[in-house]
């Protein structure tokens, strides 16, 4: 991913713009008429780096998230509660996605993966 691009004429930021006739991505200056063909089609990339503490907080709040799917087909090994929230994520040191479960018992919060 390239960094921000600046105009060669006036040093202002170049913004992505499409040329619909030529079907090509351009970077154009909003201050002057300078524009150049993009060397890469990636316009924006959002990379989020979480600390270990942030990841732990996210897992604690998962059980109360109403948007996540719930299942009653599993039992918690710690408290024997019959409901859990589940989601898919990449596990450290493993390729592919792993299914994670979090116990819905507010006094437990046990986490396991399948």
C-alpha positions in Angstrom: 0.0 0.0 0.0 1.4 3.3 -0.9 1.4 6.3 1.4 -0.3 9.6 0.8 0.5 11.2 -2.5 1.2 14.9 -3.0 0.8 17.2 -6.0 4.0 17.9 -7.9 2.8 21.4 -8.7 1.5 22.8 -5.4 2.2 20.1 -2.8 -1.4 19.6 -1.8 -2.8 16.1 -1.2 -3.9 14.1 -4.2 -7.3 12.5 -4.0 -8.5 9.4 -5.8 -10.7 10.0 -8.8 -11.9 7.8 -11.6 -11.7 8.5 -15.3 -14.9 6.8 -16.5 -14.1 7.1 -20.2 -10.7 5.5 -19.9 -11.8 3.3 -16.9 -8.6 4.1 -15.0 -8.0 5.3 -11.4 -6.4 8.7 -11.1 -5.0 10.8 -8.2 -6.0 14.4 -8.7 -5.3 17.7 -7.0 -8.2 19.7 -5.8 -6.2 22.9 -5.9 -4.7 22.9 -9.4 -5.4 20.8 -12.5 -2.6 18.2 -11.8 -3.5 14.5 -12.0 -1.6 11.3 -12.4 -2.5 7.7 -13.1 -2.5 5.5 -10.0 0.2 2.9 -9.8 -1.9 0.8 -7.3 -5.7 0.3 -7.2 -5.8 0.3 -3.4 -7.3 3.7 -2.3 -7.7 3.1 1.5 -6.6 0.4 4.0 -7.7 0.3 7.6 -5.3 -1.6 9.8 -6.2 -2.0 13.5 -3.6 -3.2 15.9 -5.0 -4.2 19.3 -3.1 -4.6 22.5 -3.5 -7.8 24.6 -5.6 -5.9 27.1 -8.1 -4.7 24.4 -8.5 -8.3 23.1 -9.4 -9.5 26.6 -12.0 -6.8 27.1 -13.6 -7.7 23.8 -13.9 -11.3 24.8 -15.5 -10.4 28.1 -18.2 -8.2 26.4 -19.0 -10.8 23.8 -21.6 -12.7 25.9 -23.8 -9.6 26.2 -23.6 -8.7 22.4 -27.2 -9.2 21.1 -26.0 -9.3 17.5 -23.9 -12.5 17.9 -25.5 -15.9 17.3 -26.3 -18.0 20.4 -26.6 -21.8 20.7 -28.1 -24.1 23.3 -26.4 -27.2 21.8 -23.3 -26.8 24.0 -22.6 -27.0 27.7 -20.0 -25.0 29.6 -17.4 -27.3 31.1 -17.0 -24.9 34.1 -20.5 -24.1 35.2 -22.6 -26.5 33.1 -24.7 -23.6 31.7 -26.5 -24.6 28.5 -26.2 -21.4 26.4 -23.2 -19.9 24.7 -22.4 -17.1 22.2 -20.2 -18.2 19.3 -18.1 -16.5 16.6 -15.3 -17.2 14.1 -11.9 -15.7 14.3 -8.3 -16.6 13.5 -6.4 -18.3 16.3 -2.9 -17.4 17.1 -0.4 -19.7 15.4 -3.1 -21.5 13.3 -4.1 -21.1 9.8 -7.8 -20.6 8.9 -10.7 -19.7 11.1 -11.6 -21.2 14.5 -15.0 -21.3 16.2 -14.9 -19.7 19.6 -17.6 -20.1 22.3 -18.3 -17.8 25.3 -20.5 -19.0 28.2 -23.6 -16.7 28.6 -23.7 -17.2 32.4 -22.8 -13.8 33.7 -21.0 -15.3 36.7 -18.8 -17.6 34.5 -17.7 -16.1 31.2 -15.7 -19.3 30.3 -14.2 -19.3 26.8 -13.4 -22.3 24.7 -12.9 -23.1 21.0 -14.0 -25.9 18.7 
